[in-house]
Amino acid sequence: MEDSNSFKNLHSREYQGHKKKVHSVAWNCAGTKLASGSVDQTARVWHIEPHGHGKVKDIELKGHTDSVDQLCWDPKHSDLIATASGDKTVRLWDARSGKCSQQVELSGENINITYKPDGTHIAVGNRDDELTILDVRKFKAIHKRKFNYEVNEIAWNTTGEIFFLTTGNGTVEVLAYPSLKALHTLMAHTAGCYCIAIDPLGRYFAVGSADSLVSLWDLSEMLCVRTFTKLEWPVRTISFNHTGDYIASASEDLFIDISNVHTGRTIHQIPCRAAMNSVEWNPKYNLLAYAGDDKNKYQADEGVFRIFGFESA
């Protein structure tokens, strides 16, 4: 497979709907819907045809009273989505009706949210470095822990037995789940670790750092196997594609880097006009959603996201 050719004839499409900048984009498990969360206090769900050019339908999820900073879909249900907001609530929505079915108020401004791969638990991180685990069925907190260091992004491995925290100390804390007992502290970077992504095949995880590097780790050995060095600014967001062969990473650099996971080589760069907040590959196709701090010519937020990977017509 000649990598660089696979991205040659592809281009991006723009999706507009939010009134302020988009903080987070996420695909559902079927790869048919994309959700976007924005500073405008709403999330939106978009029905995306992988090859189609039809008019895109979107539905607005309204109810939060502060920025929707991160969102994630139920890994087992293609119409259920959870949102985390600065208004201290976490809400569960049905993407078909746009209705909020559950909500819980936590103790701080929520900035990170992720589902356990079996769909039973949700982990939420807030600005006060507190981690809350919610039981999805009862939609109640079953575990809370405050850390005495900066906790950034959080993730489970593909089996749900290991839980990762990236920290402001440049470490990745590896905990057993559900006990949350410390297993390892990985000295991953020389500056804060901002984001983490798990290879869908469960072999690797990747960490993006304020030192502008992305490190790739062998999950079974907990060893760093390579680093990706293309970006020059703190890495804000990373994602593996569905086959685990490509990794996308983005920062304040005016491009998104797509590299081959196995060789470390850059195979494509998507130009952007602003710093990026979120990149995420579709779980079935090579479609990459991305959103950032885009402004229009009047310097107002554009509220757009884009999807790269459509054949040029």
N, C-alpha and C positions, 0 to 999 in steps of 0.2 A: 504494500500500500504506500503510494507516494503521498506523504502528508500534505505538503504545501498545495498540491493540486486540488485536494478535496475541498478547499475553502475558496478557490479562485473565483468561481462564478457566482458567489453568494453575495447578498446584500442585506441591508437592514430595513425594517419597516418601523414607522413611528406610530405610537398609540397615545392619543391625547384625551384627557378626561379630568385629571386632577387640577385643582386651582393653585396648588403649591407643590414644592418639589417632592419627588417620590423617594422614600427612604428604603423601601424593601420590595423585592419581587420574588414570587415563589410559584412553582408549577404544582398542580395536583398530581396524584400518583398515576393517573391515566395519561398524563401529558396533554390533556385536552383543554384545560383551563389554566389561566394565569391570574394570580392575585397581585394587586399592587397596594401598598400602604403609604400614606402620604402625611405630610405636615398639615394638610388641610383638614385633618381629623377624620378622614374617611378611608375605607379600603374599597377597592373595586375588583370585581371578578370579570375577566374577559374570556370569551369563548374563542379559542385560537384554532383555526384549521391549519394543520401542518403544511399543506400544499396549496390551500385555497386562497382565493383573492376576494372572497365575499365580504360584505359589510360585517364589521365586527360588532357583536352584541356585548354590552357590558351592563353589570348590575352594581348599584352602589350599596355599600354596607355602612349605614349611618347610626351613630349613637355615642361614639367616643367623644369626649370633650377636650381632648388634647391630641397631639401628634400620634399617629399609628406608626411606631418605630420598627416593629418587626412582625411578621406573620408566618404561619406555617400550616400546611394542610395535614389532615389526618392521613397517615400512610396507608390505611386500609379502606378509606372511604373517600371517593373522588368528589364529594360535595360538601364535606365538612371542613371548616377552616377556623383556626384560632388566631386571634390578634392580641398583641401586647401594646399598651399605650402608656404615655406619660400621665394619663389621668388615674393611674394606679390600678385600673381594671384589666382583667384578661377576659375576652369574650369569645364564645363559640358561636359560629354562624352556619346556617344552611345556605349554601351558594345558589340553590335553586330559587328560594323565596327571597333571599336577602335579609331574612329575619335572624335576630340574635336569639339563640335557644338557651344559652347559659351564660352567666357572668359571675365573676368573683372579684371582690376588691382585696388587693394585697397591700403591703405596708409602704411601698415606695413607687417611684416612677419606673415602669418596666421598659427595658431596652432590648432584651434578648428572649427569644422563645423557641423551643424545639420539641418535637414529638419523639417519644420512644418508638423505635421501629415497629413494635407490635400494636401501637395505637392506644395503649392503656394509660400511659402517663404523659404529662406535659411538664417540661422544666422551664422555669422563668427566672431570668436574672434582672435585677434592678440597679439603679444608679448608686445604691448604698452597698453594693457588693453582697447582696443577699440572694441566696438561691432558694426558690420554692418549688417543690414537686407537687403537682396536682394530680389527683385521681380523676380521670376523664369522666367516668360514669357518674360519680357523685358531684363532680366539679368542686372538690374541696381540697384544701392544702393537706397533704399527708406528711410533709417533711419541710422544715425550714432550717437553713443554716446561713449564718453570717460569716463572711471571711474577713480576715484582717489585712487583706491585700486587694488590689484592683482586679476584679473578675471581668473579663470581656466575654468573648463568645463561648458558648457551651455546646456540647454534642454528645450523643451516644454512639457507640460503634454499631455495626449492622446487626449484631445479635442482642444488643441491649444489656450486655453484662458489664460493659465498661463505660464510664462517664468521664468526659474530658472537660477541663476548664482551661481557658487561655488567660494568662495573667499579665498585669502591668509590669511584673518583675522579669519578663522575658522567659517565663517557664510555662510548661504545660503540666497541669496537675492531673494525674491519672488515678481515678477512683474506681473501686469495685461497685457494682450496682446489684441490688438495692441498698447495701449496707453503707455506701459512700465512705468506705474505709480507704485510706490513702494506699495506693500500690506503688506509684513512682512519681518523682518530680523530675521532669525532663528539662535540662538546661537548653532550651531550644534556640534562643536568640539573644543578642546583646542589648535589645530594647524590648519594649512591651509587645506582647503577642496580641493581635487584634482580632484575628478571625481563624476559623478552623473548618475544614471540609473533610468528609469521610468518603473514600473511594467506594462506589456502590458495590463493588465485588468484595469489599472487606479486607483488601490486602494492605492498603495504605491509609494514612491520613496526612493532610497537608496543613501547614500553619503559615499565616501571613503576619508580618511583623512591622513595627515602626522603623526597623532598620532597612526597610525596602526589599527585604528578601522573603521568598517563600521556601519553606523547607518541606521535604517529603520524607515521611517516616514509615518504616516497615512496622505494621501493627503487631505482628507476632513477636518480633524481636525488640520493639520499642527503640529502634536505632534509626538515625537519620541517614537516608541513602543518597539524597542529592539536594542541591538548592537551585532555585531559579532566580536569576539575577538581572532580569531585563528592566524592572521598574526602578525608578529613582526616588520615589516618595513612599511614605508609609502605606503598607498594603492594607486596604480597607475590606476587601471582599474577594473570596476565591470559590471556585466550584469545579468539581469533576464532571466530565460528560458521562453518559449512561454506560459506555463500555469501559470507563476507567482509563482510557488511552490519552485523553486530553485534559489539561487543566487550564482554566481561565482565571486570570488575576487582574485586579484593577486598583487604582490609587488616585492620586491627584495628577499623575501623568496623563497626557491627553491621548491615551490609547489603552485598549484592553489587550493584554498579552494572552495568546493561546499557545501553549507549549505541549510538546509530546512528553508524557509522564515518564516514559522509559528511557528516553535519550536526554531529556532536559532541554532540547532545542526548541526555539521559537518557530512555530510554523505559520502563524498568522497574527497580524495586529489589526484590531478594529479601531479606527480613529474616533475620538470623542471630542466634544466641545467643552467639557467641564470635568471636574472631579467626579468619580463614580462612587455610589453608595452601596450598590448591590448588583451582583451578577449571579445568574443561575441557569444551568443547563437543563433542558427538558429531559425527563426520565426515559423517554423512548426514542427521541430523534436528536440530531445535531442542530438544535435551535437554542440559541443563547439569549436570554432576556437580560437587559441591563438598564440601570437607571442612575441618574446622578443629579448634579446641581445645575442643570441647564437653565440658562436665562434667555429671554428674548431680547430684541434690540433695545427695548426700554428698560432693560436690567430687572425685569420682573421674572419670578419663577415660571418656568414653562409647564411644569407638572406633567412631563412626558416620560414614557419609557420606550425602549426600542427592543426589537427582536432581530438578531442576526442569524442568518442561515437559510434565507429563502433564495431559491434559484432566481437569477436575474431574468426577467421576462423578455 
